[in-house]
């Protein structure tokens, strides 16, 4: 069981609960909340932190302020790298180290995701920082790759990646739109 999956279900139940004509028993939502609270800030029994935990903060919005702060602290401390955010320690996708460890791929969309979240929680300084870090992942061709190979300037062939580019646009719009208000 993973907190990011429980949170997705909880967010879905909360949203469908608001649809006229559809009944979602309150005890289902309460059980989802209880389960999530017991799991956080961990992703699971076997995985301490995972990039997917950011989904609980945004867009699902199912974390408390304390849980949000803890998730952000853990993601930044354990997963943040120069060109992105690794999904989790020991991830083997695009792992180029012969022993298969400590060379996790650096996902570019993680930087934009952090910028969006920090904008949402009102930390303008960190939102700007992560937006600027996301800008550094743009290739010479003006595209944002899926990921960079760990500790290198090489990116994979999934370039441009729609998910990376769309989160960048959301971050760019959100962070810059709020800048105009100050």
C-alpha positions as CSV (number, residue, x, y, z in Angstrom):
1,X,0.0,0.0,0.0
2,X,1.3,3.5,-1.0
3,X,0.3,6.8,0.5
4,X,0.2,8.4,-3.0
5,X,-2.3,5.7,-4.1
6,X,-4.4,6.1,-0.9
7,X,-4.4,9.9,-1.4
8,X,-5.5,9.6,-5.0
9,X,-8.5,7.4,-3.9
10,X,-9.3,9.8,-1.1
11,X,-9.2,12.9,-3.4
12,X,-11.5,11.0,-5.8
13,X,-13.9,10.1,-3.1
14,X,-14.0,13.7,-1.9
15,X,-14.6,15.1,-5.4
16,X,-17.3,12.6,-6.3
17,X,-18.9,13.3,-2.9
18,X,-19.7,16.8,-4.2
19,X,-21.5,15.6,-7.3
20,X,-25.3,15.9,-7.1
21,X,-27.0,12.5,-7.2
22,X,-24.0,10.5,-6.1
23,X,-23.7,9.3,-2.6
24,X,-20.4,8.5,-1.0
25,X,-20.6,7.2,2.5
26,X,-18.8,9.6,4.9
27,X,-17.2,6.6,6.6
28,X,-15.3,5.8,3.4
29,X,-13.8,9.2,3.3
30,X,-13.1,9.0,7.1
31,X,-11.3,5.6,6.5
32,X,-9.3,7.1,3.7
33,X,-8.2,10.0,5.9
34,X,-7.4,7.7,8.8
35,X,-5.3,5.4,6.6
36,X,-3.4,8.3,5.0
37,X,-2.7,10.0,8.3
38,X,-1.2,6.7,9.6
39,X,1.0,6.3,6.6
40,X,2.4,9.8,6.2
41,X,5.0,11.2,5.8
42,X,6.2,7.8,4.4
43,X,5.2,6.6,1.0
44,X,5.0,3.0,2.2
45,X,6.5,0.5,4.7
46,X,9.3,-0.2,2.2
47,X,9.7,3.2,0.7
48,X,10.4,6.2,2.9
49,X,10.0,9.0,0.2
50,X,8.7,9.0,-3.4
51,X,8.3,11.8,-5.9
52,X,4.6,10.7,-6.1
53,X,4.0,12.1,-2.6
54,X,3.9,15.5,-4.2
55,X,0.6,14.6,-5.8
56,X,-1.0,14.6,-2.3
57,X,-0.1,18.2,-1.9
58,X,-1.0,19.3,-5.4
59,X,-3.3,18.6,-7.2
60,X,-5.1,16.3,-4.7
61,X,-4.8,18.7,-1.7
62,X,-5.3,16.0,0.9
63,X,-2.4,16.8,3.3
64,X,-2.3,19.0,6.4
65,X,0.2,21.9,6.6
66,X,2.5,19.8,8.8
67,X,2.3,16.9,6.4
68,X,3.0,19.2,3.4
69,X,6.0,20.6,5.1
70,X,7.4,17.2,6.0
71,X,6.8,15.8,2.4
72,X,8.6,18.8,0.9
73,X,11.5,18.6,3.3
74,X,11.9,14.8,2.6
75,X,11.6,15.2,-1.2
76,X,14.2,18.0,-1.3
77,X,16.6,16.3,1.1
78,X,16.4,12.8,-0.3
79,X,15.4,13.2,-4.0
80,X,16.4,16.6,-5.3
81,X,19.3,16.5,-7.8
82,X,20.9,19.1,-10.2
83,X,18.6,18.5,-13.2
84,X,15.5,17.2,-11.5
85,X,14.1,15.0,-8.8
86,X,14.6,11.3,-8.7
87,X,11.4,9.2,-8.2
88,X,12.8,7.2,-5.3
89,X,16.1,5.9,-4.2
90,X,17.1,2.7,-6.0
91,X,14.9,3.5,-9.1
92,X,16.3,1.5,-12.0
93,X,14.6,3.4,-14.9
94,X,17.5,4.9,-16.9
95,X,20.0,3.8,-14.2
96,X,23.3,3.9,-16.0
97,X,25.5,2.7,-13.2
98,X,26.9,-0.8,-13.8
99,X,25.9,-1.9,-10.3
100,X,22.4,-0.5,-10.7
101,X,22.5,1.8,-7.6
102,X,22.9,5.4,-6.9
103,X,22.4,6.6,-10.4
104,X,18.7,7.3,-10.5
105,X,17.3,9.4,-13.4
106,X,16.7,13.0,-12.6
107,X,13.1,13.8,-13.7
108,X,12.8,17.4,-14.9
109,X,9.1,17.8,-14.1
110,X,9.9,17.5,-10.4
111,X,11.4,21.0,-10.4
112,X,8.3,22.5,-11.9
113,X,6.1,20.5,-9.5
114,X,8.0,21.9,-6.6
115,X,7.6,25.4,-8.0
116,X,3.8,25.0,-8.3
117,X,3.5,23.6,-4.8
118,X,5.6,26.4,-3.2
119,X,3.6,29.0,-5.1
120,X,0.4,27.3,-3.7
121,X,1.7,27.3,-0.1
122,X,2.8,31.0,-0.4
123,X,6.5,30.6,-0.4
124,X,7.4,32.9,-3.3
125,X,11.2,32.6,-2.8
126,X,11.2,28.8,-3.1
127,X,8.7,28.9,-6.0
128,X,11.0,31.3,-7.9
129,X,14.0,29.2,-7.0
130,X,12.5,26.0,-8.4
131,X,11.0,27.7,-11.5
132,X,14.5,29.0,-12.2
133,X,15.9,25.5,-11.7
134,X,13.3,24.1,-14.1
135,X,14.3,26.7,-16.7
136,X,17.8,25.3,-16.6
137,X,16.5,21.9,-17.9
138,X,15.4,23.4,-21.2
139,X,17.5,22.0,-24.1
140,X,19.2,24.1,-26.8
141,X,16.2,23.3,-29.0
142,X,13.8,24.9,-26.4
143,X,12.4,21.5,-25.3
144,X,12.1,20.0,-21.8
145,X,13.2,16.3,-21.7
146,X,11.6,13.6,-19.6
147,X,14.8,13.2,-17.6
148,X,18.5,13.7,-17.4
149,X,20.8,10.7,-16.9
150,X,22.2,11.0,-13.3
151,X,25.1,13.3,-12.8
152,X,25.3,14.3,-16.4
153,X,24.1,16.8,-19.0
154,X,22.7,13.9,-21.2
155,X,19.0,13.5,-21.5
156,X,17.0,10.6,-22.8
157,X,15.1,10.4,-26.1
158,X,11.7,11.2,-24.6
159,X,12.2,14.8,-25.5
160,X,10.1,16.9,-25.5
161,X,8.0,15.2,-22.8
162,X,4.4,16.6,-22.6
163,X,4.2,16.0,-18.9
164,X,7.4,17.9,-18.2
165,X,6.4,20.7,-20.5
166,X,2.9,21.0,-19.2
167,X,4.0,21.2,-15.6
168,X,6.5,23.8,-16.6
169,X,3.8,25.9,-18.2
170,X,1.6,25.6,-15.1
171,X,4.6,26.6,-12.9
172,X,5.5,29.5,-15.2
173,X,2.0,30.8,-15.3
174,X,1.3,30.4,-11.6
175,X,4.6,31.8,-10.3
176,X,4.8,34.7,-12.7
177,X,1.1,35.5,-12.4
178,X,1.4,35.9,-8.7
179,X,4.6,38.0,-9.2
180,X,2.4,40.6,-11.0
181,X,0.4,41.0,-7.9
182,X,3.3,42.1,-5.7
